[in-house]
Amino acid sequence: MQEIFSNFISGLIILFEKPIRIGDTVTIRNLTGTVTKINTRATTISDWDRKEIIVPNKAFITEQFVNWSLSDTLTRVVLTVPAPGEANSEEVTKILMNAAERCSLVLDNPAPEVYLVDLQQGIQIFEMRIYAAEMGHRMPLRHEIHQLILAGYREHGITLPYPPFQVRTETLSRLTNNGRTPPSTPAPNTKRDAGGL
């Protein structure tokens, strides 16, 4: 009974203070979706798979959550893009900036940013910081800009490097065999002795 009362009071607080509104995109716990209903006891959120999740109103008052569209629908997208160690880092930066400029869903303001943030086992790691007008644009934006990056790499003869864990696996394999091809296991002898017939 106390839990029901807490959710009821929380529902009234939500209706008056409006920390969330119908149509807002929110993240609470491990759930991200759009608020579709706000009732006195619970709030309904529709996730990206169109599933409707009922969240007790108390959670929005007592727990931390993110409202991606409370005062501004603008949302930042951060992409990690690898490049081979031998590639010209300035050329890669230009390719990534060009992809951001050509992507129809990337905003001009705030301006896109590209940084070389790390070097891992001969791989250059770039970080792209770009902005979308709303949360619903994040996945289509990622799809479009990834295609543009791949096209830019192909145009300049740049090959995507293997992930570091694959490099480590190959290195371990070579070390285990000391650079030699492992001997093949001889096939079992299927012939029988004449005396065994």
GUZA-238220 format. One record per residue (C-alpha): residue number from 1; residue in three letters; y, x, z. Coordinates in pm, 1 decimal. Each point is the difference from the previous one (the first is absolute). Example, Ala and Ser with C-alpha at 12.3 -4.5 7.8 and 13.67 -1.06 7.14 Angstrom:
<recs>
{rec 1,ALA,{-450.0,1230.0,780.0}} {rec 2,SER,{344.0,137.0,-66.0}} 
</recs>
This chain:
<recs>
{rec 1,MET,{0.0,0.0,0.0}} {rec 2,GLN,{235.0,286.2,84.1}} {rec 3,GLU,{-68.3,157.9,-340.8}} {rec 4,ILE,{85.4,-326.1,-178.5}} {rec 5,PHE,{324.2,-26.3,197.9}} {rec 6,SER,{90.2,363.6,-83.1}} {rec 7,ASN,{-54.9,-63.8,-371.7}} {rec 8,PHE,{207.4,-319.4,18.4}} {rec 9,ILE,{294.0,179.1,167.1}} {rec 10,SER,{-34.3,287.5,-248.6}} {rec 11,GLY,{11.7,-252.1,-285.1}} {rec 12,LEU,{329.5,-136.9,131.1}} {rec 13,ILE,{141.7,353.3,25.7}} {rec 14,ILE,{-104.5,68.6,-359.9}} {rec 15,LEU,{163.2,-322.4,-120.9}} {rec 16,PHE,{329.1,76.2,178.2}} {rec 17,GLU,{28.2,379.8,-31.9}} {rec 18,LYS,{-171.6,18.0,-342.2}} {rec 19,PRO,{-162.2,346.3,20.6}} {rec 20,ILE,{-221.4,-132.6,-279.6}} {rec 21,ARG,{63.0,-267.2,-262.2}} {rec 22,ILE,{-213.5,-175.0,-257.5}} {rec 23,GLY,{-21.6,228.5,-302.4}} {rec 24,ASP,{43.5,322.8,199.8}} {rec 25,THR,{-245.1,285.2,-54.5}} {rec 26,VAL,{-124.6,130.8,333.4}} {rec 27,THR,{-246.8,251.6,139.0}} {rec 28,ILE,{-156.2,-74.3,338.0}} {rec 29,ARG,{-304.9,178.9,137.9}} {rec 30,ASN,{-199.4,93.1,-312.6}} {rec 31,LEU,{123.4,-297.7,-200.6}} {rec 32,THR,{267.3,-7.1,-270.1}} {rec 33,GLY,{92.3,-318.4,-180.0}} {rec 34,THR,{252.0,-277.2,-57.6}} {rec 35,VAL,{94.0,-256.2,263.3}} {rec 36,THR,{-88.9,-343.6,-138.0}} {rec 37,LYS,{18.9,-225.0,309.5}} {rec 38,ILE,{161.0,18.8,344.0}} {rec 39,ASN,{-130.8,-259.2,244.9}} {rec 40,THR,{61.7,-35.2,373.1}} {rec 41,ARG,{-330.3,169.5,91.1}} {rec 42,ALA,{-77.7,238.8,-285.1}} {rec 43,THR,{130.1,152.3,-321.9}} {rec 44,THR,{-192.0,12.5,-327.7}} {rec 45,ILE,{6.7,316.4,-208.6}} {rec 46,SER,{-138.8,23.8,-353.8}} {rec 47,ASP,{-124.7,350.7,-82.3}} {rec 48,TRP,{-28.7,170.9,-341.1}} {rec 49,ASP,{-346.0,-155.9,-51.8}} {rec 50,ARG,{147.7,-348.5,53.0}} {rec 51,LYS,{-183.9,-36.1,329.4}} {rec 52,GLU,{187.5,-196.9,264.1}} {rec 53,ILE,{-3.9,156.4,345.7}} {rec 54,ILE,{111.8,-189.8,309.2}} {rec 55,VAL,{194.1,222.6,241.7}} {rec 56,PRO,{93.0,-129.1,348.2}} {rec 57,ASN,{377.9,-15.6,38.8}} {rec 58,LYS,{-21.8,204.3,319.3}} {rec 59,ALA,{-93.1,305.8,-210.2}} {rec 60,PHE,{341.0,-3.5,-172.5}} {rec 61,ILE,{178.2,3.7,336.4}} {rec 62,THR,{-213.9,239.2,205.8}} {rec 63,GLU,{-125.9,240.5,-269.2}} {rec 64,GLN,{172.0,237.0,-238.7}} {rec 65,PHE,{9.0,-109.5,-363.7}} {rec 66,VAL,{186.2,82.9,-320.2}} {rec 67,ASN,{201.7,-258.3,-191.8}} {rec 68,TRP,{46.6,156.8,-341.8}} {rec 69,SER,{253.7,-259.0,-111.2}} {rec 70,LEU,{194.2,-102.8,311.5}} {rec 71,SER,{338.7,134.3,-109.3}} {rec 72,ASP,{-86.5,169.3,-330.0}} {rec 73,THR,{-296.8,-41.4,-234.6}} {rec 74,LEU,{38.5,359.7,-120.4}} {rec 75,THR,{-313.5,206.7,66.2}} {rec 76,ARG,{-78.1,369.1,-47.2}} {rec 77,VAL,{-314.1,122.6,-174.6}} {rec 78,VAL,{-121.3,355.1,64.7}} {rec 79,LEU,{-246.5,153.3,-246.4}} {rec 80,THR,{-187.0,329.4,36.6}} {rec 81,VAL,{-58.3,164.3,-338.1}} {rec 82,PRO,{-204.2,320.9,-50.2}} {rec 83,ALA,{58.6,260.4,-271.2}} {rec 84,PRO,{-191.8,320.2,-82.4}} {rec 85,GLY,{128.5,316.8,163.8}} {rec 86,GLU,{77.5,166.9,-332.5}} {rec 87,ALA,{222.6,-288.3,-118.6}} {rec 88,ASN,{376.1,53.8,-10.4}} {rec 89,SER,{126.5,-186.0,308.1}} {rec 90,GLU,{337.8,-73.8,-160.6}} {rec 91,GLU,{-175.4,-150.9,-302.5}} {rec 92,VAL,{-220.4,-216.7,224.3}} {rec 93,THR,{308.1,-115.5,192.0}} {rec 94,LYS,{164.9,-105.5,-327.9}} {rec 95,ILE,{-315.9,-186.9,-107.4}} {rec 96,LEU,{-9.2,-193.1,327.3}} {rec 97,MET,{372.8,-77.7,-8.5}} {rec 98,ASN,{-32.6,-117.3,-360.5}} {rec 99,ALA,{-289.5,-228.7,99.6}} {rec 100,ALA,{214.0,-147.5,279.6}} {rec 101,GLU,{292.3,-58.1,-238.4}} {rec 102,ARG,{-223.6,-169.6,-259.0}} {rec 103,CYS,{-187.5,-222.1,247.3}} {rec 104,SER,{139.5,-351.7,-27.7}} {rec 105,LEU,{-53.2,-79.3,370.4}} {rec 106,VAL,{161.0,311.2,150.5}} {rec 107,LEU,{357.7,-56.2,117.2}} {rec 108,ASP,{280.8,234.5,-106.5}} {rec 109,ASN,{167.2,-36.6,339.3}} {rec 110,PRO,{-115.2,149.4,231.2}} {rec 111,ALA,{-78.0,273.1,-251.2}} {rec 112,PRO,{-358.8,127.8,-41.0}} {rec 113,GLU,{-81.5,331.8,168.9}} {rec 114,VAL,{-267.8,259.5,-80.6}} {rec 115,TYR,{-93.7,292.7,225.6}} {rec 116,LEU,{-258.8,276.9,-9.1}} {rec 117,VAL,{-129.4,-46.4,355.0}} {rec 118,ASP,{-315.4,211.8,27.0}} {rec 119,LEU,{-234.2,255.3,-157.7}} {rec 120,GLN,{-371.4,-53.0,63.3}} {rec 121,GLN,{-268.7,230.6,-140.4}} {rec 122,GLY,{185.7,65.1,-322.2}} {rec 123,ILE,{120.7,-359.7,-35.5}} {rec 124,GLN,{366.0,-102.2,8.7}} {rec 125,ILE,{64.1,-321.5,193.9}} {rec 126,PHE,{305.8,-202.4,-101.1}} {rec 127,GLU,{141.4,-300.0,183.4}} {rec 128,MET,{185.1,-275.9,-183.7}} {rec 129,ARG,{228.8,-232.5,196.0}} {rec 130,ILE,{95.1,-305.4,-199.7}} {rec 131,TYR,{124.5,-349.4,81.3}} {rec 132,ALA,{-112.2,-348.0,-101.5}} {rec 133,ALA,{200.0,-321.3,25.1}} {rec 134,GLU,{-266.1,-173.6,210.3}} {rec 135,MET,{-345.1,45.9,152.7}} {rec 136,GLY,{-165.5,-197.7,-277.7}} {rec 137,HIS,{102.2,268.8,-250.5}} {rec 138,ARG,{-179.1,284.7,179.3}} {rec 139,MET,{-340.9,-24.7,-169.1}} {rec 140,PRO,{128.0,-70.2,-355.5}} {rec 141,LEU,{250.0,284.3,47.0}} {rec 142,ARG,{-275.3,242.9,103.1}} {rec 143,HIS,{-211.6,-105.5,-298.3}} {rec 144,GLU,{282.6,47.1,-250.5}} {rec 145,ILE,{130.4,329.2,135.7}} {rec 146,HIS,{-349.4,152.2,23.8}} {rec 147,GLN,{-48.9,-77.9,-369.1}} {rec 148,LEU,{335.4,160.9,-83.0}} {rec 149,ILE,{-86.4,312.0,203.5}} {rec 150,LEU,{-337.2,37.2,-174.2}} {rec 151,ALA,{169.0,-38.7,-339.4}} {rec 152,GLY,{257.4,264.9,95.9}} {rec 153,TYR,{-271.9,241.8,112.8}} {rec 154,ARG,{-193.2,-47.3,-325.5}} {rec 155,GLU,{315.2,48.4,-207.1}} {rec 156,HIS,{68.6,335.6,169.3}} {rec 157,GLY,{-362.5,115.8,4.6}} {rec 158,ILE,{-33.0,-24.9,379.3}} {rec 159,THR,{-340.8,-88.3,142.1}} {rec 160,LEU,{-35.9,-172.4,334.7}} {rec 161,PRO,{-166.1,243.4,242.5}} {rec 162,TYR,{-316.6,-77.0,191.2}} {rec 163,PRO,{60.7,-118.7,354.8}} {rec 164,PRO,{-24.2,280.1,258.5}} {rec 165,PHE,{-322.7,-136.5,150.7}} {rec 166,GLN,{-173.2,34.3,-339.0}} {rec 167,VAL,{121.0,357.4,-31.6}} {rec 168,ARG,{-134.7,76.9,346.3}} {rec 169,THR,{-336.9,-152.0,-84.8}} {rec 170,GLU,{-32.2,207.9,-316.4}} {rec 171,THR,{101.5,315.7,186.2}} {rec 172,LEU,{-255.1,-66.5,273.1}} {rec 173,SER,{-269.8,-50.2,-262.2}} {rec 174,ARG,{83.9,331.7,-164.9}} {rec 175,LEU,{2.0,184.2,332.7}} {rec 176,THR,{-332.5,-149.2,102.5}} {rec 177,ASN,{-168.3,123.2,-318.0}} {rec 178,ASN,{193.2,330.7,-10.0}} {rec 179,GLY,{120.1,-84.4,-346.2}} {rec 180,ARG,{-357.0,-37.0,-135.7}} {rec 181,THR,{-166.5,-308.0,-138.5}} {rec 182,PRO,{-247.6,-121.2,260.4}} {rec 183,PRO,{-360.3,60.0,-102.6}} {rec 184,SER,{-175.6,-305.4,-127.5}} {rec 185,THR,{-293.7,-130.9,197.1}} {rec 186,PRO,{-321.2,59.8,-196.4}} {rec 187,ALA,{-176.7,-312.4,-108.7}} {rec 188,PRO,{-326.7,-68.6,180.4}} {rec 189,ASN,{-311.2,118.1,-186.3}} {rec 190,THR,{-168.4,-310.4,-132.0}} {rec 191,LYS,{-289.3,182.7,-167.9}} {rec 192,ARG,{-331.3,-7.2,177.7}} {rec 193,ASP,{-269.0,262.7,16.1}} {rec 194,ALA,{-291.7,-59.4,-225.7}} {rec 195,GLY,{-218.9,20.0,305.7}} {rec 196,GLY,{188.8,-280.8,165.9}} {rec 197,LEU,{-87.6,-251.6,-268.1}} 
</recs>
